[in-house]
Amino acid sequence: MGWRMSLTVLVTGASGFVGSHLTRALVEAGHTVRAMTRHPENYDGAGEAVAGDVSDPASLDAALEGVDAAYYLVHSLDSEDFEEKDAAAARNFAAAAERARLQRIVYLGGLGVEGEELSAHLRSRRQVERLLAEGTVPVTVLRAAIVVGHGSISWEITRQLVEHLPAMVVPQWATTKTQPIALRDVIRYLVGVLEPAAALGRTFEVGGPEVLTYAQMMQRVARIHLGRPMPMLAVPLLTPRLSSHWLAFVTDVDKQTSRNLIDSMSNEVVVKDDSIRAVVPGEPMRYDDAVREAFEQRRAALTDAEPAPSA
């Protein structure tokens, strides 16, 4: 094995879906990790909890002091004005990173073709990319579609629809193509771009080896998880607003988040450039295997959450 550099790394959104797994992977890779959270007293994940809030510029200076690099994993899909909130947060963080003289920022954004009319969600992701890059700190961007893993909102929508419905009348967005990626591979890529000079300031597209429609994804989950097919009929009458009401009724994902995600499902999100493989080699996991692993993660999480038997 070659010699690896140990860096001091800040992870924003450390208690979130991707952040909680990333902090653990970075610690395992030998880095010193600061897990930024608004409530460090409640943090029980990997690394050292530090107080910080991207909406509070003053809090970022202390969190970033002595840090070499930072991961930016902050999004606010659960509010109507999420575009304004995310833009302000990105400006705050870019300015603080510049003051702290960071070596690089790594940002996880979303796939989607620039020339197309992107949804508000994907448009916001691109705006955050640009705002982070306006400072002097180089930004490495990974663009991904659906991340398959326990805790992902998009994955939870898929899982719960399959579990709660024997058949579905689905909107037109269910026929849109996407390129899902396993949580394991997202973490591998995020850790993999931290040190190489070849990743500095570049944008990479990441995805699994298969391009699927949302309908195909749900049908595959039904066969793997329940051992049965899932009949579907696509109709053009279910608007994004109606779809968000429907999802909020069938799943436990809130209506505003559902609406913002559904708007993005009309955009095709597939990898057009696989240059990430030259920087972070390795074959990504196939969708069926990623689904099985997501269910294993869920079983493990539910087991951990069970109360200990009383004496």
N, C-alpha and C positions, 0 to 999 in steps of 0.2 A: 504493500500500500504506500501511496505517496504521502508526503508531508502536507498537512492541512493547516491553514491559518485559523486561529481562534479570534473571532470578532465579538464585539459588544453590539448586540442587535436589539432594536426596539420593535415590538409587534403591536400595532394598534388593532383594536378589535380582538384582543387576545382571548376573551371569553366567548367569542362567537364560534360558529360552525367550523370555518377554516382555521381561524386563529388558534383555537384550542388544540388542534392537531399539529399545527405548524410549530407552536412553541415547544411542544414535546420533541418533535423531530429535530429542531435546531439545537436543543440541549443535548440530544443523543449524538448530534454531529460535532459536539465539542465547543459550541459557542456559548457566550454569556448572554442570557436572554432577559430583557426587561419586558414584562407583560403590562402594557398600558391599559388601564381601566378607570372608569369614573368611580368605582367602588373597590379600591384595593383590599379593603378589610374583608370583603366577601370572596375574594379570588382564591381558588384552590387548585389552579392548574400549574403547569411547568413554568420555571423561571421565577424571577423576582417581580412581584406586583409593584407597579408605580402608578401614582395618580396622574391622570391626564384626560383632557377633554378637547377634542378638535374644535369645539365651538368656543373654547376659552383659550386665546392665544398665550396668556401668561402662564398657564399650566403646562404648556408644551416645552418651554425652555428648560424647566427642571427635569422633565421626563427625558429630554434629548441630550442632556449634558453628558459628555464623555462617550456618546454613542457613535459607532462607526457607520452603521447602516440601519435602515428602517423599512418595515413592511407596512404598507398602507392598505387596510382591509375594511375601511369604513364605508357604510352605505345606510341610507335612511328611507327605505321603501315604504315604511308604514305611515307616511304622512303625505298629504296632498302637495305640499310645497317641497318635496324631497329634492328637486333639482336645485332650488335656491340654497337649501341647507347643505347639500353636498358640495356645491360650488364654493360657498363661504368656508367650509371646513377644509377643502383642498388648498385654498389660498392661505389660510392660517398655517397649515402644516408645511407648505412649500417655503413660506417665509421663515418659520421656526427652524426647518432643516437647513436653510441657508445660514442662519445665524449660528447654528451648531456646527457648521462646516462638515456635514455628513459626506461620506464617500459615495453613497448611492441610496436611492429609494426604489423599492420593488412594489409594484402595484398590480393587483388582480382585477382586470376589467372584463369586458364582454365582447364576444365575437359579433360580427355583422359587417356587411359591405358598406364602406364609406359613402359611395354614390347613391345608395338607396335611402328611402325615407325611413330613418330609424325611429323606433319607439322612444318615448320620453325616457324610459329606463336606460336603453342603450345609448341614447344621445347624452344622457347625464354621465354615463361611464366614460364616454369619449371626452366630454368637457373636463372631467376630473383629470384624465390623462394630460390634457393640454395645460391645465392650471398647475399641476404638480411640476411640469417640465418648464414652466416660466421662470423658475428660480435657477440658481447656479448649480444645484445638485443634479447629477445625471439620474434619469428615471428609467428603470427597466420595467416594461409592461408585459404581462401575460394576459392574453385574451382567451376566455373560455366560454363554453355554452353551459348546459346543465351539468352540475357536479353531482355524481351519484354517490351518496353516503348518508348515513343516519344524521339527521339534523339539518340537512339542506332543505330549504323551503320548497324548491322546485321538485326535489325528490319526494318530500312528504306529500305534496299534492298528488304526484303519480301513485305513490303507495296507497294513500287513503282512497283515491278514486277506485282503484282496483279492488281493494278490500271491501268497500261499502256498496259497490254496484255490480250486479250480475251481468248487465249489458249497458251500453251507453249510446245515447244520441249525442254526437259530439259536434262542436262548431268547426268551421272551416280551418281554424288554426291547427287543428289536430293533424292535418295533412302537411304541415310545414316541416321542412327538413332541418334537423339539428344534429350535432355531433357530441353526444354526451361523453363525459370523462370521469373516470373513477377518482374518488377522493384521494386514494393512495398516489395516483399519478400527478394530481395537482400539487400535492405536498412535495413529491419528488422534484417536480419542476421548480417550485418556489425555492426550495433549498438549493437546488442545482445552479440557479442563476445568481446566487448571492456573491460568489467569489470570482468567477471567470471574467477576465478583461473582455472577452468576446461578447459578453452579455450586457456590458455597460452601455446604457443609453439606448437600448434597442427594444423593439416591440416584437413579441412572438405570439403566434397562435397555437393553442394547445387543444387537443381533443383525443378521444379514444379512436380505435381503428375503424369504427363503423359509423356510417351516416344513416340515421333513422328518422322517421316521422314520429311525432308525439304519440300518434295512434299505435304505431308499431312498438314503441317503447312500452306502452301500457299492456299491449297484448303479450309481449314477452314476459313482463312481470307477472301477469295472470297465470301463464303456463308454468313459470318457475316457482312461484310462491303458492299458488292454489291448485296447480295441476289441471287447469281447465282453460278453454279458450274464452275470449271476451268479445262477444259480438258487438259491432259498432256500426252506426249509420251517421255519416257526416252530413250536416245540413247547414245552409248559409245564413239561417235566420238568427242564430245565437250571436248577438253583438258582444263586444268586450264587456259592456256594463252588465248585460244579462248573464254572461258567463261568470263574472265575478260574484254576482249574487248566488248563482248556482254552486260555485266552488265553496263559498262561505257557508252554504247550507249543508253540503256533503262532507266538507273537511273542516278541520279546526284552524285553518289559515284565515286571518282576518280579511275583511272585504277590500280594504284599501291596498294591502299588499297583493292580494289576488289580482285586483284590477291592474296594478302597475306591471305585474309579471305577465298577465295575459296580453296586454298591449304589445309586449315584446315577442310573443309567440307567433305573430304574423311575419316577423323577420326571419329569413333563412339564416342560420348561424352555423356555418361549416368552415373547416380549416382550408384555407387557400394556399398557405405557406407553411411548410413543415421544417423550416430552418432550425427550430428548437432542438431537433434531434442531433444536430452537429455539435451543439453546446452541452446538452444533457442527453446522452445516449440512453437507449433502452426502449423496449417494446411496450407500449401502453396496454393496459388490461382491456379485454373484450367486454362488451356490455353485459352479457349474461353473468360473467364472473363478478363484475362490479356490483350487479344486483344482489347476487348471493352474499357478497361481502357486506353490503349495506344492511342486509337482514341480520347477519352475524353481529354487526356493530350495534344494531338495535337490541338484539337479545342480550348482549353484554351490558348495555346501558340500563336496560330494564332490570336485569339481575342486580347490578350495583345499586340501583335505587330502592330495591326491596328492603324493608326494615328487617333488622336482625331478629331472629326468634327470641322471645322472652324466656328467661330462665324458669 
